[in-house]
Amino acid sequence: MKALVSVKRVVDYNVRIQVKSDGSGVVTDGVKHSMNPFDEIAMEEAVRLKEKGKVTEIVAVTIGGAKNEETLRTALAFGADRAIHVKEEGEVQPLTAAKAFAAVLKKEEAKLFLAGKQAIDDDANQTGQMVAALLDIAQATFASKVEIDGDKATVTREIDAGLETLEVDLPAVITTDLRLNEPRYLKLPDIMKAKKKPIEAVSFADLGVTPAAGLKTTKTVPPPARSKGIMVKTTDELVEALKSKGLL
Amino acid sequence: MSVERDVMEYDVVVVGAGPSGLSTACRLKQLAEAAGKELSVCVVEKGSEVGAHILSGAVFEPRALNELFPDWKERGAPLNVPVSGDDIYFFRSETAAFKMPHLFVPKTMHNDGNYIISLANLCRWLGQQAEGMGVEIYPGFAAQTAIIEDGVVKGITVGDMGVNREGEHKPDFTPGMELRAKYTVFAEGCRGHIGKQLIAQYALAQDADPQHYAIGIKEIWTVPESQHKPGLVVHGAGWPLDLTGTSALGGSFLYHFENNQVLVGLIVDLSYTNPHLSPFDEFQRFKHHPVIKQYLDGGTRTSYGARAICKGGFNSLPKSVFPGGMLVGCDLGTMNFAKIKGNHTAMKSGMLAAEAIAEALLAGGEGGDTLDSYPAKFKASWLYDELYRSRNFGPLLHKFGALVGGALNYIEQNWFGGKFPFTVHDLKPDHATLKLASASSKITYPKPDGKLSFDKLSSVFLSSTNHEEDQPVHLTLKDADIPIAKNLPMYDEPAQRYCPAGVYEVVDEGSGPRFQINAQNCVHCKTCDIKDPAQNINWVAPEGGGGPNYANM
């Protein structure tokens, strides 16, 4: 069984995000980027499924500019067999990304699409769901446990009330949550080998995808600075203070 | 615990992707290509990416880069802001300053033809050039030890990943590889932890003066456009440090970079004598001086970082070669302190090392020998000449203070062309300069105002520093009792103050003082390894990828 894993290049989670002075977005130039941590979890899960003999081939796919090759090399070092680079220098919105992934999934005839539940840059949490809708296949989101048995996947999801277990028919989309696994350390020899694995470049046109611009970013502003706290002496004072702020 | 390690072999392994290491790698590939042969070159870097641990002023003299890549402009090297003006101030007090007439500026401090750059970005560019020529660069992998067999350096072992705080293997334990090479080039920067061991093991520094150090603390500010003068360089001496005394020396810088950014910093010599001194707090109050404030007022601080620098220069240079390897850049100590520049000299030393290695390997050499052709090339180069001419600057300042020492340096540089017929030595190592706390006056630093000055923790936050929490503490103590038993009563444990990242704390929860090491905060500046009066702190590399994540420092 072939698994397709989408990996997004995002500003690294350690970086303190800075908003551009004109409010047109966040500063990305010269800032460290890395693979979206939820996608790392998806990648790790694919590799574990392959190690268990459930998956036979792992294909990593990314959408973005030339620098996204780094992200694909990371995926290849994790254990992807090959990679597909959908080249696009401009902004990619969730629906466009979903259309591209759906097209790749179809072309590759992959049975499993694994993706992070969301990317830590736009936090959209839409792409995986849209892929499932576009292809009219099953979806199981926020997975904290994945088991594959023949043509079915059993997925445990973390929901407000506890854990929910779903059984879905393959092909299916599974998006990964934080507690699904802990991605391994990449080994130097694997990184070395990854440099030699093949990356196929395709364009939106090759995939028959027209970029959709349904969303327009009007303004980006930094969160307001935290104001100074006050010290209260009694619980009454605390209640009073909360009331005066309209919090009680 | 013995573990099985994978082994890879290269012609040359370089430790550290800074200006010297990357210049070594690029030069090796250029020379191999010119000879129509192959040389395999691998660079390991402990930072999470190339540039993540790079911090420098920086006013950059392009001399070495011109030699390495004469076409650097076409290749898009990030040298975008030519120096447009040079101001030098003597700060007499927290409000008074005297601007030095250009006529009296020592020649070494002239910056015509130089550029204000981000060294981190220059290194990222050098990394791209190197990879384009086939150099393998592995960021996120820290060289932990040198492999030494029969007295010959055979390469390095990369640090293990997945070891917990107690030193036990976690489920994801991944042993570090052995990277073996015919020659190993150590380019770790100032006070490299392997370089330090090699200098001791091969007695490389036995004929040199002690190395001298300073800590540089730097911030990047985005300022209102009306206060921004692209290309303006402002250097200063004096307040908050000594102008006429010699107990706390150093200097300040403020560079007007691109995109309304101002780079500001204070360099504090680690030869300071008062254990109550805090370089971090000196820097914070320095920004309130009217000369500095006029540029920063109304701006936003966007980055913070710190790094030790080697400033001993010529007199402190250890021997650079040993069987199977060599030291380059600040691991060797090639900074020209009179120019307060070490980037071009670091690059040049790496290029000279590469030339010596390429000559040996391309002629069929098997490596492993002591490559004396490297120091020979060094001696015949402009690098040696430049460092020789500047050899008296640091010692003059240490002996006579910034004003008189600076004046003598002016006379030497401008009237004698850097060639006084004598050499001034400074033989006291920096860890031995502290006076007892009881014999030193306490320093009361003003509270940070949250606009121009800040506390340590909010500063470290801006360095985007991160370490995996569950790993052995990488600030190791040779004797765990010294901080509380000796350093505290004698020096009020100065680590609490010289560390610019709040790593060291003396806490008392009622049961007596306890020494706490917050290793996750460490910005890898190495100051503790240098300044601890008992030389009890040994900095070793943490898990690869840990440490600061500097963007354009």
Chai-1 contact restraints between the chains, C-beta under 6 A:
chainA,res_idxA,chainB,res_idxB,connection_type,confidence,min_distance_angstrom,max_distance_angstrom,comment,restraint_id
A,N14,B,S464,contact,1.0,0.0,6.0,A-B,restraint_1
A,N14,B,N466,contact,1.0,0.0,6.0,A-B,restraint_2
A,N14,B,N549,contact,1.0,0.0,6.0,A-B,restraint_3
A,V15,B,S464,contact,1.0,0.0,6.0,A-B,restraint_4
A,V15,B,N549,contact,1.0,0.0,6.0,A-B,restraint_5
A,R16,B,S464,contact,1.0,0.0,6.0,A-B,restraint_6
A,Q18,B,T302,contact,1.0,0.0,6.0,A-B,restraint_7
A,G30,B,N121,contact,1.0,0.0,6.0,A-B,restraint_8
A,G30,B,A551,contact,1.0,0.0,6.0,A-B,restraint_9
A,G30,B,N552,contact,1.0,0.0,6.0,A-B,restraint_10
A,V31,B,A551,contact,1.0,0.0,6.0,A-B,restraint_11
A,K32,B,E49,contact,1.0,0.0,6.0,A-B,restraint_12
A,K32,B,N549,contact,1.0,0.0,6.0,A-B,restraint_13
A,R184,B,D172,contact,1.0,0.0,6.0,A-B,restraint_14
A,Y185,B,M161,contact,1.0,0.0,6.0,A-B,restraint_15
A,Y185,B,G162,contact,1.0,0.0,6.0,A-B,restraint_16
A,Y185,B,D172,contact,1.0,0.0,6.0,A-B,restraint_17
A,Y185,B,T174,contact,1.0,0.0,6.0,A-B,restraint_18
A,K187,B,T174,contact,1.0,0.0,6.0,A-B,restraint_19
A,L188,B,M177,contact,1.0,0.0,6.0,A-B,restraint_20
A,P189,B,D6,contact,1.0,0.0,6.0,A-B,restraint_21
